[in-house]
């Protein structure tokens, strides 16, 4: 018995449209394409953020760097927006709440804010605020903060020296 493969004749225009639809659908599946609002820090803070951007690691939490759109030296990302960093953000309101949670990772202090789908961490006692949002995959994992700490420590000076 011979196997017969049937194929339909498809016009080049239909094939191109189908390919474009598939590419758009695939592009829409990644969070890396999500729009992230880039901060607009004052000039002094912007210079610190530019230095930080150049010092950030290529891999964080096992995720490769994949910066969000629109491209900005004030934002960085790893994975499909599993980890997003924004530099030069405004001081979070929770920073003034004495009951707020905080953690330290490799000498850098972070305010902790729980979100519905992960956590947001913002540096404390630095000349500009650096915010890192991590998806639920990293809910109990401080490894990404520890991996970012050296770059923050090197480029964003502390405003308070602790003994």
WOHUJO-V264303 format. One record per residue. N is the residue number from 1. RES is the residue in three letters. SS is DSSP state (h for helix, s for strand, l for the rest). PSI is psi in radians with two decimals (none if undefined). Layout:
# WOHUJO-V264303
n:N res:RES ss:SS psi:PSI
n:N res:RES ss:SS psi:PSI
This chain:
# WOHUJO-V264303
n:1 res:UNK ss:l psi:2.35
n:2 res:UNK ss:l psi:2.36
n:3 res:UNK ss:l psi:2.32
n:4 res:UNK ss:l psi:2.27
n:5 res:UNK ss:l psi:2.12
n:6 res:UNK ss:l psi:2.49
n:7 res:UNK ss:l psi:2.55
n:8 res:UNK ss:l psi:2.60
n:9 res:UNK ss:l psi:2.16
n:10 res:UNK ss:l psi:2.32
n:11 res:UNK ss:l psi:2.64
n:12 res:UNK ss:h psi:-0.61
n:13 res:UNK ss:h psi:-0.75
n:14 res:UNK ss:h psi:-0.71
n:15 res:UNK ss:h psi:-0.74
n:16 res:UNK ss:h psi:-0.72
n:17 res:UNK ss:h psi:-0.72
n:18 res:UNK ss:h psi:-0.74
n:19 res:UNK ss:h psi:-0.72
n:20 res:UNK ss:h psi:-0.70
n:21 res:UNK ss:h psi:-0.71
n:22 res:UNK ss:h psi:-0.78
n:23 res:UNK ss:h psi:-0.73
n:24 res:UNK ss:h psi:-0.70
n:25 res:UNK ss:h psi:-0.75
n:26 res:UNK ss:h psi:-0.69
n:27 res:UNK ss:h psi:-0.63
n:28 res:UNK ss:h psi:-0.23
n:29 res:UNK ss:l psi:-0.26
n:30 res:UNK ss:l psi:2.45
n:31 res:UNK ss:h psi:-0.26
n:32 res:UNK ss:h psi:-0.45
n:33 res:UNK ss:h psi:-0.11
n:34 res:UNK ss:l psi:2.54
n:35 res:UNK ss:s psi:2.27
n:36 res:UNK ss:l psi:2.29
n:37 res:UNK ss:l psi:2.09
n:38 res:UNK ss:l psi:2.33
n:39 res:UNK ss:l psi:2.87
n:40 res:UNK ss:l psi:1.30
n:41 res:UNK ss:l psi:2.79
n:42 res:UNK ss:l psi:2.83
n:43 res:UNK ss:h psi:-0.76
n:44 res:UNK ss:h psi:-0.72
n:45 res:UNK ss:h psi:-0.61
n:46 res:UNK ss:h psi:-0.67
n:47 res:UNK ss:h psi:-0.68
n:48 res:UNK ss:h psi:-0.73
n:49 res:UNK ss:h psi:-0.66
n:50 res:UNK ss:h psi:-0.74
n:51 res:UNK ss:h psi:-0.73
n:52 res:UNK ss:h psi:-0.80
n:53 res:UNK ss:h psi:-0.70
n:54 res:UNK ss:h psi:-0.31
n:55 res:UNK ss:h psi:-0.11
n:56 res:UNK ss:l psi:2.54
n:57 res:UNK ss:l psi:2.74
n:58 res:UNK ss:l psi:-0.46
n:59 res:UNK ss:s psi:2.34
n:60 res:UNK ss:s psi:2.27
n:61 res:UNK ss:l psi:0.51
n:62 res:UNK ss:l psi:0.09
n:63 res:UNK ss:s psi:2.38
n:64 res:UNK ss:s psi:2.63
n:65 res:UNK ss:s psi:2.29
n:66 res:UNK ss:l psi:1.53
n:67 res:UNK ss:l psi:2.50
n:68 res:UNK ss:l psi:2.91
n:69 res:UNK ss:s psi:2.61
n:70 res:UNK ss:l psi:2.63
n:71 res:UNK ss:l psi:2.38
n:72 res:UNK ss:l psi:2.54
n:73 res:UNK ss:l psi:-0.04
n:74 res:UNK ss:l psi:0.00
n:75 res:UNK ss:s psi:2.64
n:76 res:UNK ss:s psi:2.73
n:77 res:UNK ss:s psi:2.75
n:78 res:UNK ss:s psi:2.39
n:79 res:UNK ss:l psi:-2.88
n:80 res:UNK ss:l psi:1.13
n:81 res:UNK ss:l psi:0.45
n:82 res:UNK ss:l psi:-0.57
n:83 res:UNK ss:s psi:2.16
n:84 res:UNK ss:s psi:2.26
n:85 res:UNK ss:s psi:2.37
n:86 res:UNK ss:s psi:2.28
n:87 res:UNK ss:s psi:2.42
n:88 res:UNK ss:s psi:0.42
n:89 res:UNK ss:s psi:2.77
n:90 res:UNK ss:l psi:2.78
n:91 res:UNK ss:l psi:2.19
n:92 res:UNK ss:l psi:2.52
n:93 res:UNK ss:h psi:-0.63
n:94 res:UNK ss:h psi:-0.29
n:95 res:UNK ss:h psi:-0.49
n:96 res:UNK ss:h psi:-0.01
n:97 res:UNK ss:l psi:2.00
n:98 res:UNK ss:l psi:-0.27
n:99 res:UNK ss:l psi:0.06
n:100 res:UNK ss:l psi:2.63
n:101 res:UNK ss:s psi:2.62
n:102 res:UNK ss:s psi:2.69
n:103 res:UNK ss:s psi:2.83
n:104 res:UNK ss:s psi:2.36
n:105 res:UNK ss:s psi:1.98
n:106 res:UNK ss:l psi:0.78
n:107 res:UNK ss:l psi:-0.03
n:108 res:UNK ss:s psi:2.21
n:109 res:UNK ss:s psi:2.51
n:110 res:UNK ss:s psi:2.28
n:111 res:UNK ss:s psi:2.40
n:112 res:UNK ss:s psi:2.22
n:113 res:UNK ss:s psi:2.12
n:114 res:UNK ss:s psi:2.38
n:115 res:UNK ss:s psi:2.91
n:116 res:UNK ss:l psi:-0.60
n:117 res:UNK ss:l psi:0.52
n:118 res:UNK ss:s psi:-2.55
n:119 res:UNK ss:s psi:2.70
n:120 res:UNK ss:s psi:2.34
n:121 res:UNK ss:s psi:2.36
n:122 res:UNK ss:s psi:2.31
n:123 res:UNK ss:s psi:2.61
n:124 res:UNK ss:l psi:2.60
n:125 res:UNK ss:l psi:0.84
n:126 res:UNK ss:s psi:2.74
n:127 res:UNK ss:l psi:-0.27
n:128 res:UNK ss:l psi:2.69
n:129 res:UNK ss:s psi:2.31
n:130 res:UNK ss:s psi:2.18
n:131 res:UNK ss:s psi:2.35
n:132 res:UNK ss:s psi:2.12
n:133 res:UNK ss:s psi:2.28
n:134 res:UNK ss:s psi:2.41
n:135 res:UNK ss:s psi:3.00
n:136 res:UNK ss:h psi:-0.46
n:137 res:UNK ss:h psi:-0.52
n:138 res:UNK ss:h psi:0.32
n:139 res:UNK ss:l psi:-0.66
n:140 res:UNK ss:l psi:0.42
n:141 res:UNK ss:l psi:1.96
n:142 res:UNK ss:l psi:0.04
n:143 res:UNK ss:h psi:-0.81
n:144 res:UNK ss:h psi:-0.70
n:145 res:UNK ss:h psi:-0.72
n:146 res:UNK ss:h psi:-0.65
n:147 res:UNK ss:h psi:-0.41
n:148 res:UNK ss:h psi:-0.32
n:149 res:UNK ss:h psi:-0.75
n:150 res:UNK ss:h psi:-0.77
n:151 res:UNK ss:h psi:-0.72
n:152 res:UNK ss:h psi:-0.84
n:153 res:UNK ss:h psi:-0.69
n:154 res:UNK ss:h psi:-0.54
n:155 res:UNK ss:h psi:-0.37
n:156 res:UNK ss:l psi:1.72
n:157 res:UNK ss:l psi:2.58
n:158 res:UNK ss:s psi:2.61
n:159 res:UNK ss:l psi:-0.09
n:160 res:UNK ss:l psi:2.18
n:161 res:UNK ss:l psi:2.12
n:162 res:UNK ss:l psi:2.55
n:163 res:UNK ss:l psi:none
